[in-house]
Amino acid sequence: MAQDSTKLRQIDSLVKVINESNITPQNDTIVQDMPDIGLFMKTYLSIIADGKDLKKYVNRLVSTRLEKGTTKNLTTQNSFYFDNNKLIKVEEFAIDGSNEKRFDWYYWEEKPLYYTFQSEKSEARAALLLTMSKNLTDHFHQKVSKQ
């Protein structure tokens, strides 16, 4: 575990550098308003890239739904961090009313290294996030190569 904790610190250092960089993010917003089912969603997307290197991808969802006459708010966010276009960390959070959950997922050499979410579904979630990250980088590189 000592070796893993060193890797975790390295990853967190890289994440800090990315977050403190002066690279201007590219942002977009998607709005989905479905009053017939009592649902409003706004998704904020952000990418930080240095040339052809994807550094960070953020997907933040803010939703409001009407449920049995009560308005419910939900905010979720996934932040994917990359080093040399390889996933190194995912930070996730969800706020549902007064309930807040946060999870971190660490990766090394394209494999899950450590995660703070402990359940029987943790391994499957770690694999899903890794697959999502590969799709993100593939899509990013297709867009960059067309420019």
N, C-alpha and C positions, 0 to 999 in steps of 0.2 A: 504493500500500500504506500510505502514511502516514495517509491518510484512514481506511482500514480499521482500522489499529491504534488510532486514536482511538476508533472505534466499539467495538472489542473492549474497550478500557479502560472505556468508558461501560457496556457490558453487564456486565462484571465488577464494576463499582461497584454497579450495580443488584442483581446477584446477592448481593453482600456485604450490602447493606441488607436484602434479603429474609431471608437466613440469620441476620442479627443482630436481626431484628424480634422484638417481644414477642407476636406473634400466636400464639395457641395452635393447634397443628395438630390436625386431626381424623385419627384413626388407625383402621385396621381390619386384620384378619389373616385370611388364608385358608389352611387346612391341607388338603393332599391327601396321604393315606397310601395307597399302593398296594403292599402287601407282595407280592402275587402277581407283580408285575413288578420287585420290588426297588427301588421308588422312593418317596421321601418328599420332599414339597415344602412349604415354608412361605413364603407371600408376605405381605410387610408393605406396606401402602398408607398413604400420608400425604398430606394436602392442607393447604396453607396458603392461606387466602382472607381477604380484607378486604372484607366485605360481598359485593357481586356481582363483585368482582375476584379471579379466580384468580391466585395469585402463584406457587405451587409445587406440583408433583405428583411424588411419589416412589413408585416401584415397586421393591421389593427382594425378590429371590427367593433363598432358601437351600434347596439341595436336596442330598440324599444318595441315591446310587444304588449298588446292588450290581452290579458288573460282573466276571464271571469270578472270583467269590469275593473280590474286592477292593472295599472301600468307597471310593467317589469322592465328593468334596464339590465343589460349585459354588455360588458366590455371584455374583449379578449385580445391578446397580442402574442404573436410569434416573431421573435427576432433571430434570424439565422446569421451566423458569423462564419467567414471563410478566410483561410490563409492559403495562398497559392491555388485558389479556386477549389479547395477542399474544405468540407464542413469541419469546423472545430467546436462550435457550441451553438445550442439553441436555448434561448430564454423564453419561457412561456408564462403568461399570467391570465387569470380570468377573475373578473369581479362581477358577481351576481348579487345585486342588492348589497347587503353588508358582508357577504361571504367573499373572501379573497383567497385565491390559490396561486402559488408560484412554483415553477419547476425549472430546473436547469438540466441540460443534457450535454455532456461533453463527449467529443469524438477525437480519435487519434488514428491516423493512417486509415481513414475511411471506415472505422469500426467504433461502435459505442465503447466508451471508456468508463463512464460513470454517470449516474443520473440520480437526482434527488427525489423523483417520484417513485415510490416503492409500492408496487402492487403486482398482481399476477399478470397485468397487462403492460408492465413497464418495458419489457424486452420488445414486444410487438410495437409499442409506440416509438421506441428508439429506432427500430428498423424503418418504420413509416417516415419519420422525420428525415432519416438519411436518404430514403428514396425521393422524398419531396425535394431535398436539397440538390440531388443530382438532376432532377427535372428543371429546377430553377437555374442551375448553372448551364445546362444544355440550352434552355430557352434564351438565356442571357447571351451566350456565345453565338447563337444563331442570329440574334438581333445585331450584335456588335459586328459580326462578319459581313453583314449587309450594308453597313455604313461606310 
